[in-house]
Amino acid sequence: MTNGDIDHLAGLLSLREGHRFTLFATQANLELIAANSVFRVLDRDCVAMKSLQEDISEELGYGLRAKPFFVPGKVPLHEETETIRLGEIGESTLGLEFECGGARVVHIPGCAKINDDDLGRASRADLLLFDGTTFTDDEMVALGLSSKTAWRMGHMAISGAQGSLAAFAKSPAAKGPARRRIYTHINNTNPILIKGSPERRAVEADGWEVAYDGMEISL
């Protein structure tokens, strides 16, 4: 679990019917679950919970290893107070670096801004999966759907001087060995979902792909 927001947590309730699995999350996010009585439906005889430590690899079985790292973000919406700190690095928002059989995947589904450490991880990856929530920072505001910008929600927009396209274009990840770069965690307002749109063409021209339901990737 890379984030404590409700859309990351709610899926756990669909996995409670006697299915045996292990939930990996930071201690802070595990405490969010423990504090909410609704998650008592998770049968602890079936569901193991393990705390993740930054830069400490976890064996997931079948030769797959995952190493968590903290990325700039914010606390979950339901944990916000009057004072909101944006872009800070803490346990609330995670990236994951997966390794198996010599292949490496860097997965950052939520990120408020990119730093040199994250750019370095991406440059060493065979595949980068990155936060593509909105194309512009004011996307949802301009559509009249929200008063919050992408930045206010703890996300990095794709376009603009501070966007992910510009950030990765200036990094070693732009030229490899990150052979594939795919936007994921895409909001339904984001025009990159529309094939042939100017926004979709812009990300594809820069070497990015757009994730879709049922997508399979072989490395």
LUMVEXFI-312651 format. One record per residue (C-alpha): x, y, z; residue number from 0. Coordinates in Angstrom, 1 decimal. Each point is the difference from the previous one (the first is absolute). Example, Ala and Ser with C-alpha at 12.3 -4.5 7.8 and 13.67 -1.06 7.14 Angstrom:
<atoms>
(atom (12.3; -4.5; 7.8); 0)
(atom (1.4; 3.4; -0.7); 1)
</atoms>
This chain:
<atoms>
(atom (0.0; 0.0; 0.0); 0)
(atom (1.7; 3.2; -1.2); 1)
(atom (-2.4; 2.5; 1.5); 2)
(atom (-2.5; 0.4; 2.8); 3)
(atom (-2.7; 1.8; -2.0); 4)
(atom (-3.4; -1.6; -0.1); 5)
(atom (0.2; -1.2; -3.6); 6)
(atom (3.1; -2.0; 1.0); 7)
(atom (-1.5; -1.4; 3.1); 8)
(atom (-3.5; -0.9; -1.1); 9)
(atom (1.0; -2.9; -2.2); 10)
(atom (1.1; -1.9; 3.1); 11)
(atom (-3.7; -0.5; 0.8); 12)
(atom (-0.4; -2.0; -3.2); 13)
(atom (2.8; -2.4; 1.0); 14)
(atom (-1.3; -1.0; 3.4); 15)
(atom (-2.0; -3.1; -0.8); 16)
(atom (2.4; -2.6; 1.4); 17)
(atom (2.7; 0.8; -2.6); 18)
(atom (3.5; -0.4; 1.4); 19)
(atom (2.4; 2.9; -0.8); 20)
(atom (2.6; 2.2; 1.5); 21)
(atom (-0.5; 3.8; 0.1); 22)
(atom (3.3; 2.0; -0.2); 23)
(atom (-0.3; 3.7; 1.0); 24)
(atom (1.9; 2.6; 2.1); 25)
(atom (-0.6; -0.1; 3.7); 26)
(atom (-1.9; 3.3; -0.3); 27)
(atom (-2.4; -1.4; -2.6); 28)
(atom (-0.5; -3.3; 2.0); 29)
(atom (-0.9; 2.1; 3.0); 30)
(atom (-2.7; 1.7; -2.1); 31)
(atom (-1.5; -3.4; -0.6); 32)
(atom (0.2; -1.0; 3.6); 33)
(atom (-1.7; 3.2; 1.1); 34)
(atom (-3.1; -0.6; -2.2); 35)
(atom (-2.3; -2.7; 1.3); 36)
(atom (-1.4; -0.8; -3.5); 37)
(atom (3.3; -1.7; -0.8); 38)
(atom (-0.6; -2.5; 2.7); 39)
(atom (-1.8; -2.0; -2.6); 40)
(atom (3.5; -1.0; -1.2); 41)
(atom (0.4; -3.4; 1.6); 42)
(atom (3.4; 0.2; 1.7); 43)
(atom (0.3; -3.8; -0.3); 44)
(atom (0.1; 0.5; -3.8); 45)
(atom (1.4; 3.5; -0.4); 46)
(atom (3.5; 0.7; 1.2); 47)
(atom (1.2; 3.6; 0.2); 48)
(atom (3.6; 0.9; -0.3); 49)
(atom (1.6; 3.4; 0.5); 50)
(atom (2.3; 1.3; -2.8); 51)
(atom (3.2; 1.8; 0.8); 52)
(atom (1.5; 2.5; -2.5); 53)
(atom (2.7; -1.6; -2.3); 54)
(atom (-0.4; -3.4; 1.7); 55)
(atom (-0.8; -2.7; -2.6); 56)
(atom (-2.8; -2.5; 0.7); 57)
(atom (-0.2; -3.5; -1.5); 58)
(atom (-3.4; -0.5; -1.6); 59)
(atom (0.5; -3.5; -1.3); 60)
(atom (0.8; -1.5; -3.4); 61)
(atom (3.3; 2.0; -0.1); 62)
(atom (-1.8; 3.4; 0.2); 63)
(atom (1.4; 2.6; 2.3); 64)
(atom (-1.5; 3.4; 0.8); 65)
(atom (1.9; 3.0; 1.5); 66)
(atom (-2.1; 2.9; 1.2); 67)
(atom (1.1; 3.6; 0.0); 68)
(atom (-1.8; 3.2; 1.1); 69)
(atom (-1.0; 2.6; -2.6); 70)
(atom (-1.3; 3.6; 0.4); 71)
(atom (-3.7; 0.0; 0.7); 72)
(atom (-2.4; 0.8; 2.7); 73)
(atom (-2.1; -1.7; 2.7); 74)
(atom (-3.2; -1.7; -1.0); 75)
(atom (-3.1; 2.3; -0.5); 76)
(atom (-1.7; -1.5; 3.0); 77)
(atom (3.0; 0.8; 2.2); 78)
(atom (0.3; 3.6; -1.1); 79)
(atom (-0.1; 2.8; 2.7); 80)
(atom (-0.1; 3.7; -0.4); 81)
(atom (3.8; 0.0; -0.7); 82)
(atom (0.7; -1.9; -3.2); 83)
(atom (3.6; -0.7; -1.0); 84)
(atom (0.4; -0.7; -3.7); 85)
(atom (3.0; -1.6; -1.6); 86)
(atom (1.6; -1.3; 3.1); 87)
(atom (1.6; -3.4; 0.2); 88)
(atom (-1.4; -2.3; 2.6); 89)
(atom (-1.7; -3.4; 0.5); 90)
(atom (-3.3; 1.1; -1.6); 91)
(atom (1.1; -0.5; -3.6); 92)
(atom (2.2; -2.8; -1.3); 93)
(atom (1.7; -1.0; -3.2); 94)
(atom (1.0; -3.6; -0.5); 95)
(atom (3.0; -1.5; -1.9); 96)
(atom (-0.6; -3.6; -1.1); 97)
(atom (2.7; -2.4; -1.1); 98)
(atom (-0.3; -3.5; -1.5); 99)
(atom (2.2; -2.0; -2.3); 100)
(atom (2.2; 3.0; -0.7); 101)
(atom (-2.9; 2.3; -1.0); 102)
(atom (-0.8; 3.1; 2.0); 103)
(atom (-3.3; 2.0; 0.2); 104)
(atom (-0.4; 3.3; 1.8); 105)
(atom (-3.6; 0.7; 0.9); 106)
(atom (-1.0; 3.5; 1.3); 107)
(atom (-3.8; 0.3; -0.3); 108)
(atom (-0.3; 3.1; 2.1); 109)
(atom (2.6; 2.8; 0.2); 110)
(atom (-0.2; 3.8; 0.7); 111)
(atom (3.4; 0.7; -1.5); 112)
(atom (3.0; -1.8; -1.3); 113)
(atom (3.5; 0.2; 1.6); 114)
(atom (3.4; -1.1; -1.0); 115)
(atom (-0.2; -3.3; 1.9); 116)
(atom (-3.1; -1.0; -1.8); 117)
(atom (1.4; 1.0; -3.4); 118)
(atom (3.0; -2.2; 0.8); 119)
(atom (-2.1; -3.0; 0.8); 120)
(atom (-2.0; 0.5; -3.2); 121)
(atom (3.1; 0.2; -2.1); 122)
(atom (1.1; -3.4; 1.2); 123)
(atom (-3.4; -1.6; -0.7); 124)
(atom (-1.1; -2.1; -3.0); 125)
(atom (-3.5; 1.3; 0.6); 126)
(atom (-1.3; 3.1; 1.7); 127)
(atom (-3.7; 0.3; 1.1); 128)
(atom (-0.7; 3.5; 1.0); 129)
(atom (-2.8; 2.3; 1.3); 130)
(atom (-2.0; 1.2; -2.9); 131)
(atom (-3.0; 1.3; 2.0); 132)
(atom (-0.6; 3.2; -1.9); 133)
(atom (1.4; 1.6; -3.1); 134)
(atom (-0.1; 3.6; 1.3); 135)
(atom (0.2; 1.2; 3.5); 136)
(atom (-3.3; 1.8; -0.1); 137)
(atom (-1.8; -2.7; -2.1); 138)
(atom (-2.8; -0.8; 2.5); 139)
(atom (-0.4; 3.7; 1.0); 140)
(atom (-0.4; 1.0; -3.7); 141)
(atom (-2.6; -2.6; -0.6); 142)
(atom (-2.0; 1.1; 3.1); 143)
(atom (0.4; -3.3; 1.7); 144)
(atom (2.1; 1.0; 2.9); 145)
(atom (1.6; 3.0; 1.7); 146)
(atom (3.2; -1.9; 0.4); 147)
(atom (3.0; -0.1; -2.3); 148)
(atom (2.1; -3.1; -0.6); 149)
(atom (2.7; 1.5; 2.3); 150)
(atom (-2.6; 0.5; 2.8); 151)
(atom (-1.0; -3.6; -0.3); 152)
(atom (3.6; -1.1; 0.3); 153)
(atom (0.6; -0.8; -3.7); 154)
(atom (2.4; 1.2; -2.6); 155)
(atom (-1.7; 1.1; -3.3); 156)
(atom (1.4; -1.4; -3.2); 157)
(atom (0.3; 3.3; -1.9); 158)
(atom (1.6; 3.4; 0.9); 159)
(atom (3.4; 1.1; 1.1); 160)
(atom (-0.5; -1.9; 3.3); 161)
(atom (-1.6; -3.0; -1.6); 162)
(atom (1.3; -3.5; -0.3); 163)
(atom (0.6; 0.2; -3.8); 164)
(atom (2.4; 2.9; 0.5); 165)
(atom (1.6; -1.6; 3.1); 166)
(atom (0.8; -3.4; -1.6); 167)
(atom (1.1; 1.6; -3.3); 168)
(atom (2.9; 1.6; 1.9); 169)
(atom (1.0; -3.2; 1.8); 170)
(atom (2.0; -3.1; -0.9); 171)
(atom (-3.3; -1.9; 0.0); 172)
(atom (-0.9; 1.8; -3.3); 173)
(atom (2.7; -1.9; -1.8); 174)
(atom (0.1; -3.3; 1.8); 175)
(atom (0.6; -2.6; 1.1); 176)
(atom (-3.7; 0.6; 1.0); 177)
(atom (-1.2; -1.6; -3.2); 178)
(atom (-3.7; 0.6; 0.6); 179)
(atom (-1.8; 2.8; 1.8); 180)
(atom (-3.7; -0.4; 0.6); 181)
(atom (-2.5; 2.5; 1.6); 182)
(atom (-2.3; -1.7; 2.5); 183)
(atom (-2.4; 1.1; 2.8); 184)
(atom (-1.8; 2.2; -2.7); 185)
(atom (-3.1; 2.0; 1.0); 186)
(atom (-3.0; -0.2; -2.3); 187)
(atom (0.3; 3.7; -0.8); 188)
(atom (3.5; -0.5; -1.5); 189)
(atom (-0.1; 0.5; -3.8); 190)
(atom (2.9; -2.4; -0.5); 191)
(atom (-2.6; -2.8; 0.3); 192)
(atom (-1.4; 1.2; -3.4); 193)
(atom (1.8; -1.6; -2.9); 194)
(atom (1.2; 2.6; -2.5); 195)
(atom (-0.5; 2.9; 2.3); 196)
(atom (2.7; 2.7; 0.0); 197)
(atom (0.9; -0.9; 3.6); 198)
(atom (0.3; -3.7; -0.9); 199)
(atom (2.2; 0.8; -2.9); 200)
(atom (2.2; 2.2; 2.1); 201)
(atom (0.7; -2.7; 2.6); 202)
(atom (0.5; -2.6; -2.7); 203)
(atom (2.4; 2.3; -1.9); 204)
(atom (2.1; 0.2; 3.1); 205)
(atom (0.3; -3.8; 0.3); 206)
(atom (-2.8; -0.7; 2.5); 207)
(atom (-2.8; -2.5; -0.2); 208)
(atom (-3.4; 0.2; 1.6); 209)
(atom (-1.2; -2.8; 2.2); 210)
(atom (-3.3; -1.7; -0.7); 211)
(atom (-2.2; -2.5; 1.7); 212)
(atom (1.3; -3.6; -0.6); 213)
(atom (3.4; 1.2; -1.0); 214)
(atom (2.7; -2.7; 0.2); 215)
(atom (3.7; 0.7; -0.1); 216)
(atom (2.8; -2.5; -0.6); 217)
(atom (3.6; 0.9; 1.0); 218)
</atoms>
